[in-house]
Amino acid sequence: MELAQKLQQVSAWPKIEGPSVVFVLDARNRFELDLLRMWISNDAGSAATDATQVTLSLADDRKGIDASALLPELDAPDNTIIAPLRVAWTLSREVIESGPRLRDLLFGDPRQPNARRARNILANHPERMHLIAGQPDTLANLRCRYQHKYHRESRDNRASFAIFVARQAAIVLDIAERRLQGSRYKVPRYVAESLRANRSYNEAVERLASESNKSKAELMKEAAGYMKEMISTPSTFWLDVYARFNNFCLGLGYEDRIVYDQQAVEKMKALVRDNPTMLLWTHKTYLDGMVVPKVLYDNDFPMPHMFGGANINFAGIGYLIHRSGGIFIKRSFQDNTLYKLTLRHYIGYLMEKRFPMNWSFEGTRSRLGKLMPPRYGLLKYVLESCYANDLSNIHIIPVTISYDLIRDVEEYASEQTGRGKGAESLRWFVGYVRSLARPMGKVYMDIGKPVVLEKAPDPEDSLALSKIAFEVAVEANRVTPITFPSLVAMSLLGAAPRALTETEVTEDLNRLLGWAEARGLRISPDFNRSYAEQMDGLLGIMIDEGIVTRFDEGPEIVYGVAPEQQPVASYYRNTIIHFFVHKAIIELALAKASENARNAPIENFWAEVDNLRDLFKFEFFYSPTAEFHAQIRQELERYDPHWEDTLRLGRSGFTRLLVSMRPLIGHMSLLTYAEAYSVVADLTARLEPGDTLEEQDCVSRALKLGRQAYLQRRISSESSIGKILFKNGYQLLKARQLIGVDSPDLPDRRRALARELREILRRLEVIRAISMANRATVDYEAPKPDSALLESATQAVRSERSI
């Protein structure tokens, strides 16, 4: 298209009427300025309207705006129209398909060409040049908005008002340009300048100055340093670079297509557009921070701002993330009031402008595979900002990120044995990226139902904060998909140390998957039920990684988990373990109640259910007690609508119900945690009267005792030896007042806990024995045994463990 046609395609003159027009020309160079002036003069029909032109540089929001050229025009009548204009440049088809290139890094973003490059583009590719007009407005409206925002008169603050008008011009021009470039390039502009001019922020700094020995000017200078450090400065070019970098890293080991629900992404997009929103995702690996931005970028989603720890802000990567929406915050700033209020106002600004925030609500990568307890810090600061800015309809959207296999798991298994974690650096990151270049299957992103807050809770309401975090965690667990590797790991660990034939593995997977489907659990949408075909697919990758062993020299092919790989396999099993906890508790409670079936069987059953719920409360998220009990009843009624009557039959009733509950999964789900807790309980039972035990000492000593117990085969797996498990075991000791108290019966209560856990381990072995006996039946009808099966299984594992 010729330049003349471009100039005539749309008028530069605003459609609203006024006595005069002030054109604000956002031009990077003389060539763009000439194009804009030609555009204005091209419409001769508007010559009757008085017009002036003001040239401003609005491209670089990291620098302050010099709006002095606007000052004379702001004394014009209120019905004067301010009309911003800009030249926009789009990418060539070649660059769109290839992504950013090295020459773009050297010579600059082709969407922001210098004068010489712009002339070449216009001469050879005129379709890439666009003349855009931002939404015009009257001086009266701009004065009114300024007064509403800052509570001061524009005529008495002319310099400040000029900067405000220039910022509004930049914003409406950006909105117009995004119609060409895409919504993914929506970025905040002039954030630091907006914060420094914010009335609420200034009042807070003034109060702090009056409480300290510093002047407001000193504090504002200090705050400017914090703003430079924390405020993200994204741009279209670096967003493209980050997208390509994410594609590269994820593509090293994973399939190109991330598995997600397109309809759910579109729904989330609409929510983010209309509401202040947080996207809180689960954290398994460093790659999580690439998955959410990739999916959103690919779907032309407004760029989310992501919180990150200062440990990732190292050379190269820190620069890239900071210019792609990353907000690096200090690890600890509880005693720095100025830093806290600056961060709070920055967050409030982003939420108010509908820029979605996203971060890992666990606060760290899950070292065990299951969801970690939420960290409240960032959620508290964001909600405080929403509260201070009186925002409404706040949407907190849980996002679950899952993988078939994860490179980091080997590191986690090593960490849990007590080995230290290496420090992050550019050299470390290069090595980490290189280690990704091996097949690891697929990546999954699932979106949960949002937790919607009509208003943010009072900042002092810690109970409300914990309830919100709990709701997010429960929903994140609900939408975690069951994947093939997680189900294989669960099956093989349930049989370990015994290996399973291919037929047995297939039967296990069918039973576990059928159980999940009957309950409407989230299953990976591309879960391939042709297990035999996957034996050389995903299972082949697990074999290549050494997680699963395969022996094919006998009459049948068998699969198992090598003892040294059980901590790694446990990680994958733990990603879905929350789905099975209720059933595992039922199985253990039935086994316990069956051993005293003549005395109040129903009451004994419920007592043990509540005891187990309390015992493992530091590992899993439960519903409130009444809802939890209803879920237990609902599960039992699936097997026997009259289960209470069946239990009243005594031992035979318990046995019938327990054996019919195929697949049995108590030993698959809870053995690791019961064994770890038994190590901590045994350690505590060995203490002399008056001895104290701190958490770090407990963990250190438990790691050694756990290693000894494993060598003695008093615990079955190295996966039961881990720092996090032992820390949670220590929390159990504190909850049961077995630490930090001095009472005559303390030694007896400590030994009682050790005996209780040994009994749980014995019952888990009973459940395992019944499960193995059930393998003999290949059909899906439950066998009709008498109590002999349970009795024989019980006798087989009757031996006591000594303290």
N, C-alpha and C positions, 0 to 999 in steps of 0.2 A: 504493500500500500504506500503510495507517494505521500510525502510530508503534507502537501496541500490537502489531501483527503483526510489525513489524520487531524489536521487543524479544524476541519469543517465537521468532523464526525460528531463532536459534542461541543457545546459552548462552554467557555470558561466563566461566563457571567452567571451569577446566581439567579435563580428564578424568583426568589422573594424580592419584593420592592423596597426601595429605600432611597433617600436623597443622594447617597454616595456609597461607594464601595471601596474598602481597603483590601487589596489583594496581598495576601501574605505568601511570598514566593519562597518555597523551600528548595533551594538550589545548591548543589555541591560544587558547581564550577560555572564558568562563564558560558559554556555551551548550553547547559541546562537552563540557565537564566535567559538566554536568547530565545530558546524554544518556548518558554513560558510567556515571554513578552510578545512573541509572534502569535501565540495562541490567543492572548487577550485582545490584541489589536485586530485579529482576523474577523471578529464579529463587529462589523461597522454599525449594525442596527442598535448597538448599545451605547453609541457615542454620546447620546444625550445625557447619560448618567455620569456624574463626576466620579472619577476613580483615581486612586493613588496606589502606588506599589511599594511594598516594603520587603526587602530581601533578608531572610534569616537563614541560619544554618541549623537545621533541626535533626540532622542525620546521626550525630554522635551524642547519645544521652549520657555518656560518662563525663562529659564536660558541662559546665554550667551554661545556661542560655544567655547570650548577649542580646537582650531585647530592647536596647536603647533606641534602635531605629523605629520602634513602635510608639515610643512615648509621645511624639507630637500628634499622632493620629488618635490617641485615646481621649483627646479633648473634644473630639467631634460629637455631633448630636447623638442621642441615645439610639436613634433608628438607623444609624450608620451600620452597614453590613460588613462583617469580617469574612473574607472568602479565601481559604487556604488552597494553594495549587502546588502540584509536584509533578516531576517526571519520574515514571517508574519503568524499570527494565526487567523483562522476564528472561528466563534461561532458554537456551537452545534445546532442541529435542535431544541432541547428543549428550549434553550435560545432565539433563533430567534423567536419562537412562543410565548414565555412568556414575552419577553422583559427583561430589567435589573432587577436583583433580589437583595435583601438586602445583601446576602453574597458577591455579586460582589462589592457592595459598601464597604464592610468590607475588602475583600481580594484582591480587585483590578479588573480591567477590564480583562476578560478572553482573550481578544485580545492582552494583554500585560502581559503575565504571568511571574512570577519569575522563577528561574531555576528549582526548585523542581516541581512546577506546570507544567512547560513546559515538563519535562521528563515524567510526568504522561500522559499528553495529547498525546505525541508522542508514548508512549507505548500502550495506549488504543484506541486512535483515530488518527492514523497517517494521515488520510485524512485532518485533520485540520491544519497541518503544511505545509507551502508553502515557497519555496526558490525563492526570487524575485530579479531581476536585474534591476536597473534603466538604463535609456538610457545613454550609455557611450559617452564621448566627449574627444577631444584632448585638451592638455594644450594651444595650439595656439588659438583655438576657445574660450576657457574660458578667456584667456588674452584679446582677442579682445572685448568680451562682457563686461568685467570689465572696460576696457578703455572707451568704448562707454557709459557705465552707469555713471561712476564716473569722467571721463575726467582726468584720471591720470594713470601713468604707473604702471603696476603690479609689476615690478622688484624693483621699488622704494618704494613700500608699501606692503612688503611681508606678514606682519601679517594680514593686511586688505584683501589682495587677498586670503590668506588661509581661512579666514572666509567666503569669497564670494564663494569659491569652495565648502566648506562644506555645505553652504546653498543650492547651486545648486544640490548637491548630495541628500540632504533631499527632495528637491522638486521633482526630477525625481523618487526617491523611492516612494514618496507619490502617484505620478501619477500611477506607476506600481501597488501599493497596492490597489488603488481604483478600478482597474479592478476586484479585488476579493471582496472587501467590498461594493462597490457601490458609485455612484456619490454624494450621499447625504453627504458623509463624506469628501468632498472637503473643506479644511479649510486653511486659511492663516498661514504660518509658519514664525517665527522669525521676526514679524512685527516691534517691537520696535528696534531691531538691524538694520533692513533695514532702518528705518526712521533716526536713528542716523548716518548712513553712507551715507544718501542721500545728494547729492551735493546741490540741490536746498534748502533743509531744512537747511543745515549748513550755506549757504549764507544768508538765511533769518534771522537766529539766530545771525549771525555776524552783520548784519545791525541793528538789534534790540539792540545788545550790544553797538554799537557805538552811538545809540540814547539815551541810558539809562545810569545809573550809575553802571550797573552790568557788570561783565565780561562774556565772552561766556561760560566759565566753570560753572559759577553760574547759568546761564540761562539753560544750558543743564541739570544740576542737578535738577533744578526746573521742567524742561520739563519731566524728567524721572518719576517724581511723577504723572504728568498729564497723561503720557502714561500708567502707571500702573492702573490709575483710569478709563481711557476711553477705552483702547484697549481690545477687547474681546479675550478670550483664549479658543476657542471651542476645543472639543475633541470628538472622536467617542463615548466614553462611555456616556458623558454628553449629547450629541445629542440624544442618545437613551433614556436616562432618561427623557429629556425634552419632547420627543415625547410621551412617556408613560404618563407623567404628563398631557400633553395636552389632550390625549385621555380620561384620567380619568375625568378631569374637564368638558370637553364638553359632555361626556357620562352621567354625572349626570342628566342632564335635557333634552338633545337633542338626536335625533335619531343618530345611529352610523354613518350612511352614510351622509357626507356633499354633498349637491347637487351642482355639477359643470359640465362643459362641458369638457370631457376628451380630445377632440381634441384641444380645446383652451389651455389647460394646456401643451400639447405636443408642440404646436406652441410657447408658451411662453418659454418653456425650451430651444428650439432652439435659440430663440432671446437672451436669457441670456448667452448661451454658446458662442455666436459670437460677442456680443456687450456689452459695458458698459451700465448697466441697473439699473433703479429704479422702484420698485413696490410700488405705492402710493395707500393706501387703505383707504376706508371710516371708520369712527370710531363711533360705537354705544355703545360698552361695553368693559369692560376689556378683555373679551374673544376674541376680534378681534385679539389680538397679539398671540393667540393660533391657530386660524383658518388657517391663511396663512402658518405658519410653518408646521402644520399638513398635509395640502394638498400637500405641496411641498415635505415633507419627505416621504409621502406615494407614491409619484411618482418619487422617487429617484432623486430628484431635488437638485442641489448644494445649500448648506445651505445659506440662505439670512442673511445678517447682519441687525439687527433691532435697530433703535434708540429708546431710552426710556428716560423718565424723571427721574431725581434723586429721585423723590418721590417714585418710585417703587423699588429702590435699598436698600431694607431693608433686615435684616437677613433671610437667607434661600432662599427666592425667588430671591433676588439680586444675590446670589452666583450661583444659577442654571442658570439664564438667562445670566449672564456674561460668563458662560462657554458653552453657546448654541448659541452664535452669538449676544447677546445683547450688545449694546453700550450705556452706561449711560453718559449723558452729563449734565453739570451744567444748571440750570434754566436760569441763566443770566451770560454772560461773555463778554459783549460788550466792557468793559474797560480793558480786560485782553488780550493784544496783543499776548503774548506767547501762551496762551491757544488756541486762535483762529487759529494761524498759525500751531500749532501742530495738531489740529483737521482737518484743511484743508488738510494737507499733509497725514494724516492717511486716510481720505476719498479718496483722490486722489490715494493712493496706492491700496486700495481695488477695486476702479473702474477700474484702469489700469489692475489689475490681474483678472478682470471679476468676482468679487464677487458681486452679486446683493445686492443693498441696499433696505431696505423697511421700511416704517414708515407711520403713519397716517398724510396725508397732511392737515387735518383739525386742527391738533395739540391738539385736546381735544375731548372728547366724545360729540357727538351731544345731546344736552339736549332737543331738540324739535323734533327730528326724521328726519328732512330734512337736506340736506347737509349744513354744516357750511362754512363760508368764509375761503378759504385756508390760512394757515400760511406760510409765505415766508421764514422764517429763515433757516430751514434745506435745503430747495430747493436751496436757494441762496448759502449756503456753499458748497453743492455738485456740483452745476454748476460752482462755482468759482474754485473748485478743478479740474473739467474737463477742464476748460479754461486754468488753469495754466499748466496742463499736456498735453494740445493740443490733447485731445481725440476727436474722431469723431464718427458719427452715434450713438449718445446717445439716448437710448430708455427709455421713461417714460411711464410705463404701469399702467393705472388706474385699480384698483381692488375694486369691491364693495362687501362688506360683509353684508348679511341681515339675519334676524331671523324671525321665526313666532312670537315668544314672547321673551321679554328680561327682565331679572331679575332687571336690573338697573332702569327701567322706573319709578317705584314707588319713588325711590330716586330722580330722576330728577324732578318729579312733586313737590316733597317737596322742593327741592332747589329753584325752580322758584318762590315759594311764599315768599322767603326771608330767609328761614332757611339755616344755614351754612352746609358746606360739611365736613364730618369727615376726619381726617388725616389717610393716609395709614400706616399700620404697619403689622407685622406678625400676631398679634392677630386679627386685622381687616380682613386680608386676609383669615384666617381660618374660620371666621364667614361668609365671603362672599362665600367661596367655599361651605360651608354647606348649604347656602341658595339656591344653584343651584339645589339641589336635589328635583326637582318637574318637572313634564312634561311641556315642552315649545316648542314642535314641532320640526322643522327642521332648519338647518343652510344652507345658500346659499352663494356660492362664484362665482361671475361673473367677467370675464376679458374683459376689453375694448380694443379698438384699441390703439396701442401705439402712443404717441406723439413723433415724431422722430426729433431730432435736428442734422443737419449735423455737426455743431460746437456749443459749448456752447456760449451764448451771453456774451458780455463784462460785467464784474461785475458791472460797473456803469450804465448799461442800465436797469433801474427799470421797464420801460414800457414793455420790452421784457419778463422780469420775470413774471409780472402780466398777460401777454397774455398767457404764457405757463401754469401758474396755472389755468387760466380760461379754457383753452382747456381741461386740465385734469379733472376739475370739471364738465364741460358739458358732457364729455364722461362717467364719473362715473355716472352721473344722467341717461344717456341714457341706461346704462346696468343694472341699478337697477331693479330687478324683481318685478312685481306685485304679491303679495302673497294673499292667502285667508284671513288672519287676517286683512291685510291693507285694502282690499276691503270691508270687513264686517264693519270695524270701520268707513270707509267713508260713507257707506250707513246709518248706524244707527245714526251717528252724524248729517247727513243731515236731518234726520227726528226728532231728539231730540227737545223737550223733549217727543215727541210722540213715542210710541213703534210701531213696525211693526209686522204683522203676518208673519208666515213662508213663505207663498206665496209671500207676498210683498218683503221680504228679497231676496227670490230667483229671483223675477222679477228685483229688483235693481241690483243684481249681474250679471244677464244675460245682462242687458243693459250696465252696466259699462264695463264688460268684452268684450262684442261685440264691443263697442266703441274703446277699447284698441286694440283689434285684427285687426280691420279695419285699424288702423294706424300703424300696425306693431310694437307696443310697446313690450318691453321685459316682458314676462309673465313667471312665474316660470315653468320650464319644467315639473314638476310633479303636476301642478295645477289640482286638482280633480274637474271636472265640475259636479259631482254628489253631488250637494249641500245638498240634503236631507240626504245623508249618512254622510256628514261632520257635520251635526247639533249635532251629538253625538261625533264627533272627535275633530277637532281643535276648533270648536265653543264651544264644551263641556269643553275644557281646558280654553277657555276665560271666560266661566261661572264660572268654579271652581276658577279661579283667581279673580273673582269679577268684571272683566272689562265689561262683558255683563250680563244683568239680563234676566231671563227667567220666564215667568208666564204661568202656564199650568192648572190653576184651572177654567178658563172660557171656553166658547165653542170653542175657538181657542187658540193655543199657540202663545204668542207674545214675541218679543225680543226688548230690548232697552239698553240704556247706562244710568246708574244711574248718577245723577248730580255730585256726588263727584268723579266719575270715568272718567268724560269727559277729564280731562287733560291727563290721561293715554291713553285713546282711541285716543285722538288727536295725540299722538306720533306715533302710528302705521299708522294712516291716513297720517301723514306728510311725511312718508318714500316714498310715491308715489305721493305726491301732485304736484311735478314739472311737471308731465305729463299732468295735467289738468289746469295749470295756464292760458295758451293761451285761452282756451275755456271759462274759468271764466271771463277773461277780455272782451271777445267778448260779453258775456251775459250782463255784467254790462254796456258796452258801448251801446249796443242796447237798453237797458232799459232807459238809459239816453237820447239817441237821439230820442227815440219814444215820449218823453214828450215835445219835441220841433220839431216835425217832419216837420212842414211847412217851416222851415227856414234852408236851406242848410243842408239837412239830412246827406249826405255823409261826408261833411266836419266836421259836429258835431261828427259823429261817430268816425272818425279818430283822432280828437282832444281829445276825451275822451279815446280812446285806448292809445294814447301817454301819457296822464295824469296819467292813471292807471299804466302804465309801470313805469313811474317815481316815482309814489307814493310808489310802493312796490319794488323798486330797491334794497333795503337793505335786502330783504328776498329771492329773486330768481335770478337765472342766466339767462340773456337774450342774444339772438344773437344780432349782430349789427343791427341798426335800419332798414336798407333796407331788410335784411334777415328776421328780425322779422315781418315786414309788409307782406312780401311774405308768411310767415307761417300763418299769420292771414287770408289772402286771400284764401290760400289753404284750411284752415279749413272751411271757409264760403262756398266755392264752393262745398264742400261735401254735403251740405244741399240744395244749390240752385246755379246752375252754373250762374244764372243771378241775383245774390243777390243785386247788385247795383241798377238794375231796380226795384227790389222788394222794396227796401228801399225808392225809390223815390215815391212810392205809398202813402207814408205818414204813419200815425199811423197803419193803417190796415196792411201795408207791414211789418213794424217792428214787429207787433204782430204775424203775420203769420210765420215769420222767427224765432222769439224767441221761440214760442210755439213748433215749429217743431224740435227744437234742443235737442231732448231727447237723453240721460238723461241730465237734467239741473244740473249743478254742481257748479255754482257760490257760492251759500250759503255753500256748502260742503267744498269748497276750501279756500275762502278768508274771511269768517266771523270772524274767530279768529284774524286775523291780522288787519282787519278793526276795530274791537272792541278795541283791544289793543291800536292802534294808536289814536282812538277817546278819550280814557282815557287820553293819553298824551296831545292831543290837547286841551281837556277840562281843564286840569290842567294848561296849558300855557295860555289859554284864561282868566283864573282867576287872572293872575299876574297883579299887579299894574304897571303903567308906571314907568320905571326905575329899576324894579326888575330884577335880574339876576337868572339864573338857571343852576347849574352844573349837569353833568350827574348823579353822584351818588345821589344827592339830588332829581333829577327828578325821578329816579327809586324808591327811598324810598317813596316819596310822591305818586307816581303813584300806588304803591302796595296798599296803604291805600285807595286812591280814587277808584281804581278798585274794591276793596272789597265792598266799599259802593255802587258803581254802580251795582255790581252783586246782592247785597241784595235788591236794588230797582228795579232789573230786567231791568235796562237800558242797561246792556250787558247780553248775554244769558248764558254764561258759565264761570266757573272758569279757563278753559283752555286759556282764553283771558287775564289772570292775570299772568304775568311772567317777570322775570328780563330781559331776553334776548329780549323779545318782546318790552319791554319798552326802552331798550337801543337802539334798532333799530328805535323806534319811536323818540327818542332823536336825532339820526342821521338825520332823516327826517327834524326835526326842524332846525338843523344846515344847512342842504342843502338848505332849503327855507329861510334862513337868518332870522329866527324867534328867534334866541338866539345870544347873544353877539353883537347885533347891537342896535343903538339908532336912531330911526327915528319917525317922528310924526305919521305915519300911521301904526306903529308896532302893536298896540292893535287891529286895524281893520283887519290887515292881519292874526293875530293869531285867531281872532274870525271867519274869513272867512274859515280857515282850519278846525276849529271845525265844522262849518256848512257843509262844503264839506264832511267830514267823516260821519256826521249824515245822509246826503243824500245818501251816498254809503250804509250805513247800511239799510236805508229804501228800496233802490232798491234791496238789497240782500234778504230782507223779501218778496218783490214782487216776486222775482225769486223762493223763497221757496214756496210761495203760488201757483204759477203756477205749480211747480213740484208736489205738493200735489194733485192738480186738475188732473194732468196727470196720477196719479196712478189709476184713475178710468178706464183707457183704458188699457186692458191687452194685446192687439195685438201690433205689432211694427210699424204699420202705424201711422203717425202723425195725430192728429185730425185736423179738419178744422174749427177752431173757428173764430169768428170775434173779433173786438176789445173789446167786452164786457168782456171777460175773463181777459185781461190785466187791463182794467179799474176797474173791481171789486176787483182784487187783489191789485191794487194800492190804492184804497179807504180803503181797509181793514187795511192798514198799514200806513195811511196818517199822523197819530199823530206825532207831532214833539217832539224831546227830547230837553229839555232846558239845558243850560250850567250849 
